[in-house]
Structures are given as C-alpha cells and as structure tokens.
Amino acid sequence: MQTNSIQPSSSSSSNSTATFELTELDICLARCTNPLTTITDELIDQLCSVTNSQTNGPYTTLRFLAYKAQSPQESEALHSLLVLELIAKRGGYRIADELGKFRFLNEIIKIVSPKVSILLLMIIKCYSIKFFPPVFGKSNITKSWSTYH
C-alpha cells in the first residue's frame, strides 16, 4: 500500500511534530472527488479496487463521499454523487453492503436539498432495484419510491 507523509509547517513554538499518513485510498478519493477531474472508467475501477482491498475501505469511502456531498459548492456535491453512483453500480458487494447500512443512509439524508434531492433519490432507487433481494419483490420498492417522489 502506497503512503505519503505530510508534515505540517511548524510556525508555532511547540516541539511536537504531527505526521499525517496519506494512504492510496485517500489519494484515490481526492482524485475522484475533485470537480476539475474528468471521471474515467479506470479511475472508478481503481477506487473500487483500493476500497475493496482495505478492511474499512467501504466505510471510509462512503463516509468521505457523504461528507463531500454536503459541500456548499454545488459542483463538488454533484461530482461526489456521480462518483457514489458509479461505485454503487460497479463496486461489488462490500460497497453495496455498506450502502445499505443506516449510518450511511442517515449521513445522506442530511444533504437532501432541492437541487440535489432528485439525483439522490434516483441513485437510491437504482441501487435498491439492482441489489434488493428478489424475495421482497419490486412492488415494495415502487411503493417506497412513490412516498418520496
């Protein structure tokens, strides 16, 4: 795993030095969520691969994307939701499992604003249709969707 070390400037008179370790996941997330970056299949595949290779990768990735989706900059929020949509479709079952947990859904609920709510609800609908167990049937999904839309 690739790590980069960043040491903050020592403008204060304290003798303690803090070191922040940037992991490959951190770097990949920064690249994917930068609104100036064009999202490519290779970039999403790399993010999914790095996310799934780490123990807490799905949790860290989704928490970071939820944080970025709450950005006051609309372009950054929409860009992070696009990344979220792409990894929900191609990330595999570890990411899908984390997406379905209440702590992630509660983070996402916080960002529902008029400009982003339609896109967010479409992502959740797409995710639930693709990964929802067929035991429950699509009629329940449609009923749930109609209550929010």
C-alpha positions as CSV (number, residue, x, y, z in Angstrom):
1,M,0.0,0.0,0.0
2,Q,1.4,3.4,-1.0
3,T,1.6,6.0,1.7
4,N,2.7,9.6,1.5
5,S,3.8,11.6,4.5
6,I,2.8,15.2,5.1
7,Q,4.3,17.2,7.9
8,P,2.5,20.5,8.8
9,S,4.5,23.7,9.0
10,S,6.0,24.4,12.4
11,S,5.0,28.0,12.7
12,S,4.1,27.6,16.4
13,S,6.7,27.3,19.1
14,S,5.7,23.8,20.2
15,N,8.2,20.9,19.8
16,S,5.6,18.3,18.8
17,T,5.6,17.3,15.2
18,A,2.5,15.7,13.7
19,T,2.6,13.5,10.7
20,F,-0.4,12.6,8.6
21,E,-0.2,9.5,6.5
22,L,-2.0,9.6,3.2
23,T,-2.9,6.2,2.0
24,E,-3.6,5.1,-1.5
25,L,-7.3,5.3,-0.7
26,D,-7.0,8.9,0.4
27,I,-5.2,9.8,-2.8
28,C,-7.7,8.0,-5.0
29,L,-10.6,9.6,-3.2
30,A,-9.1,13.0,-3.7
31,R,-8.6,12.4,-7.4
32,C,-12.2,11.1,-7.9
33,T,-13.9,13.8,-5.9
34,N,-12.1,16.8,-7.4
35,P,-14.7,18.6,-9.6
36,L,-12.0,19.5,-12.1
37,T,-11.1,15.9,-12.7
38,T,-12.9,14.0,-15.5
39,I,-14.1,10.7,-14.2
40,T,-12.9,7.8,-16.2
41,D,-13.6,4.1,-16.0
42,E,-10.0,3.5,-15.0
43,L,-10.3,5.9,-12.1
44,I,-13.5,4.4,-10.8
45,D,-12.1,0.9,-11.2
46,Q,-9.0,1.9,-9.2
47,L,-11.2,3.4,-6.5
48,C,-13.3,0.3,-6.3
49,S,-10.2,-1.9,-6.2
50,V,-8.5,0.1,-3.5
51,T,-11.7,0.4,-1.5
52,N,-12.3,-3.3,-1.5
53,S,-8.7,-4.2,-0.7
54,Q,-8.8,-2.5,2.7
55,T,-10.6,-3.7,5.8
56,N,-12.5,-0.4,6.4
57,G,-12.3,0.7,2.8
58,P,-16.1,0.8,2.0
59,Y,-16.9,2.6,5.3
60,T,-14.1,5.2,4.7
61,T,-15.0,5.7,1.1
62,L,-18.7,6.1,1.6
63,R,-18.2,8.4,4.7
64,F,-15.9,10.6,2.6
65,L,-18.3,10.7,-0.3
66,A,-21.2,11.6,2.1
67,Y,-19.1,14.4,3.5
68,K,-18.2,15.8,0.1
69,A,-21.9,15.6,-1.0
70,Q,-22.7,18.0,1.8
71,S,-20.3,20.6,0.3
72,P,-21.8,24.1,-0.2
73,Q,-20.3,24.1,-3.7
74,E,-22.9,22.5,-5.9
75,S,-20.3,21.3,-8.5
76,E,-18.4,19.4,-5.8
77,A,-21.6,17.9,-4.3
78,L,-22.9,16.7,-7.7
79,H,-19.5,15.4,-8.6
80,S,-19.3,13.3,-5.4
81,L,-22.8,12.0,-6.0
82,L,-21.8,10.9,-9.5
83,V,-18.8,9.0,-8.0
84,L,-21.2,7.5,-5.5
85,E,-23.5,6.4,-8.2
86,L,-20.7,4.8,-10.2
87,I,-19.2,2.9,-7.3
88,A,-22.6,1.7,-6.2
89,K,-23.0,0.1,-9.7
90,R,-19.5,-1.3,-10.0
91,G,-18.1,-1.5,-6.5
92,G,-19.2,-5.0,-5.6
93,Y,-21.0,-6.4,-2.6
94,R,-18.8,-5.0,0.1
95,I,-19.7,-1.5,-1.0
96,A,-23.3,-2.4,-1.6
97,D,-23.5,-3.9,2.0
98,E,-22.1,-0.6,3.4
99,L,-24.5,1.4,1.3
100,G,-27.4,-0.3,2.9
101,K,-26.4,0.4,6.4
102,F,-28.4,3.0,8.4
103,R,-25.4,5.1,9.4
104,F,-24.6,5.8,5.7
105,L,-28.2,6.5,4.9
106,N,-28.5,8.9,7.8
107,E,-25.5,10.8,6.5
108,I,-27.0,11.0,3.1
109,I,-30.4,12.2,4.4
110,K,-28.7,15.3,5.8
111,I,-27.8,16.6,2.3
112,V,-31.2,16.5,0.8
113,S,-31.7,19.9,-0.7
114,P,-34.0,20.9,-3.5
115,K,-31.2,20.9,-6.1
116,V,-29.7,17.6,-5.1
117,S,-32.7,15.6,-3.9
118,I,-33.9,14.3,-7.2
119,L,-30.5,13.0,-8.1
120,L,-30.1,11.4,-4.7
121,L,-33.4,9.7,-4.8
122,M,-32.7,8.4,-8.3
123,I,-29.4,6.9,-7.1
124,I,-31.1,5.2,-4.1
125,K,-33.9,3.8,-6.4
126,C,-31.3,2.5,-8.9
127,Y,-29.3,0.9,-6.0
128,S,-32.4,-0.7,-4.4
129,I,-33.6,-2.2,-7.7
130,K,-30.2,-3.6,-8.5
131,F,-29.3,-5.0,-5.1
132,F,-32.7,-5.5,-3.3
133,P,-33.3,-9.2,-2.7
134,P,-35.9,-10.6,-5.1
135,V,-37.8,-12.1,-2.2
136,F,-39.4,-8.8,-1.4
137,G,-40.4,-8.1,-5.0
138,K,-40.4,-4.8,-6.9
139,S,-43.9,-3.8,-5.7
140,N,-42.5,-2.8,-2.3
141,I,-39.7,-0.8,-3.9
142,T,-42.2,1.0,-6.1
143,K,-44.4,1.8,-3.1
144,S,-41.4,3.2,-1.2
145,W,-40.3,5.3,-4.2
146,S,-43.8,6.8,-4.6
147,T,-43.8,8.0,-1.0
148,Y,-40.6,10.1,-1.6
149,H,-41.2,11.2,-5.1
